């Protein structure tokens, strides 16, 4: 899987939360959706992105669709990030909030032209 696809999938906090949940064990799609305040269809789209990135696999067992973490896709991204080991670890959620604040601060300047 190309790293761009993996990092794009990891760029969403809902998808990161889903991956964290799947660290524990395989889960049925309905159980994955349970803690989130969004439709099953929205969760299914997130699962599709994670599947396309190779971060999870989905399989049908009887009538139930199950999700399983696939660590190999994450391993390649981890190896790439470790090459920047001289830098301090970045909390992606904090970084996302920082970027949002910076972009919000810059917005009026951009509209002044």
C-alpha positions as CSV (number, residue, x, y, z in Angstrom):
1,X,0.0,0.0,0.0
2,X,1.4,3.5,-0.8
3,X,2.3,5.5,2.3
4,X,0.1,8.3,1.1
5,X,-3.0,6.1,1.3
6,X,-2.0,4.9,4.8
7,X,-1.3,8.4,6.1
8,X,-4.5,9.8,4.5
9,X,-6.5,7.1,6.4
10,X,-4.7,7.9,9.6
11,X,-5.5,11.6,9.2
12,X,-9.0,11.2,10.6
13,X,-9.6,11.0,14.3
14,X,-12.5,8.6,13.9
15,X,-10.4,6.2,11.9
16,X,-7.6,6.4,14.5
17,X,-10.1,5.6,17.2
18,X,-11.4,2.6,15.3
19,X,-7.8,1.3,14.9
20,X,-7.3,1.7,18.7
21,X,-10.4,-0.3,19.3
22,X,-9.3,-3.0,17.0
23,X,-6.0,-3.3,18.9
24,X,-7.9,-5.2,21.5
25,X,-9.6,-7.8,19.3
26,X,-11.5,-8.4,16.1
27,X,-14.9,-6.6,16.2
28,X,-18.2,-6.8,14.4
29,X,-19.0,-3.7,12.4
30,X,-22.0,-2.9,14.6
31,X,-19.8,-3.0,17.7
32,X,-17.3,-0.7,16.0
33,X,-20.1,1.7,15.3
34,X,-21.6,1.6,18.8
35,X,-19.4,4.3,20.5
36,X,-19.7,6.8,17.7
37,X,-22.6,9.3,17.2
38,X,-22.9,8.7,13.5
39,X,-24.8,6.4,11.2
40,X,-23.7,2.9,10.4
41,X,-23.3,4.1,6.8
42,X,-20.8,6.7,7.9
43,X,-18.9,4.2,9.9
44,X,-18.9,1.8,6.9
45,X,-17.3,4.6,4.8
46,X,-14.5,5.0,7.4
47,X,-14.0,1.2,7.5
48,X,-13.8,1.3,3.7
49,X,-11.0,3.8,3.8
50,X,-9.1,1.8,6.4
51,X,-9.6,-1.4,4.3
52,X,-8.4,0.4,1.1
53,X,-5.3,1.5,3.0
54,X,-4.7,-2.1,4.1
55,X,-4.9,-1.1,7.8
56,X,-7.9,-3.5,8.4
57,X,-9.5,-6.4,6.8
58,X,-13.2,-7.2,6.8
59,X,-14.8,-10.6,6.5
60,X,-18.2,-12.0,6.8
61,X,-18.8,-14.7,9.4
62,X,-22.3,-16.0,9.1
63,X,-24.5,-12.8,9.0
64,X,-22.0,-10.6,10.7
65,X,-19.3,-8.6,9.1
66,X,-16.1,-8.5,11.2
67,X,-13.1,-6.1,11.2
68,X,-9.6,-7.1,12.0
69,X,-6.5,-4.9,12.4
70,X,-3.8,-5.6,9.8
71,X,-0.5,-4.4,11.3
72,X,1.7,-4.8,8.3
73,X,0.4,-1.6,6.6
74,X,1.2,0.3,9.8
75,X,4.6,-1.2,10.0
76,X,5.8,0.4,6.7
77,X,4.5,3.8,7.9
78,X,6.2,3.3,11.2
79,X,9.5,2.5,9.6
80,X,9.3,5.6,7.5
81,X,8.5,7.8,10.5
82,X,11.3,6.2,12.5
83,X,13.7,7.6,9.9
84,X,12.9,11.0,11.5
85,X,13.8,9.7,15.0
86,X,15.8,12.8,15.8
87,X,12.5,14.7,16.1
88,X,10.3,14.7,19.1
89,X,7.2,12.5,18.9
90,X,4.1,14.4,17.7
91,X,0.6,13.9,19.1
92,X,-1.5,13.9,15.9
93,X,-4.6,15.2,17.7
94,X,-2.7,18.1,19.2
95,X,-1.1,18.8,15.8
96,X,-4.5,18.8,14.2
97,X,-5.8,21.4,16.7
98,X,-2.7,23.5,16.2
99,X,-3.2,23.6,12.5
100,X,-6.9,24.4,12.8
101,X,-6.0,27.3,15.1
102,X,-3.3,28.6,12.8
103,X,-5.5,28.4,9.7
104,X,-8.3,30.2,11.5
105,X,-5.9,32.9,12.6
106,X,-4.7,33.3,9.0
107,X,-8.1,33.4,7.4
108,X,-8.8,37.1,7.8
109,X,-5.4,38.0,6.3
110,X,-6.1,35.9,3.3
111,X,-9.4,37.6,2.6
112,X,-7.9,41.1,2.8
113,X,-6.0,40.4,-0.4
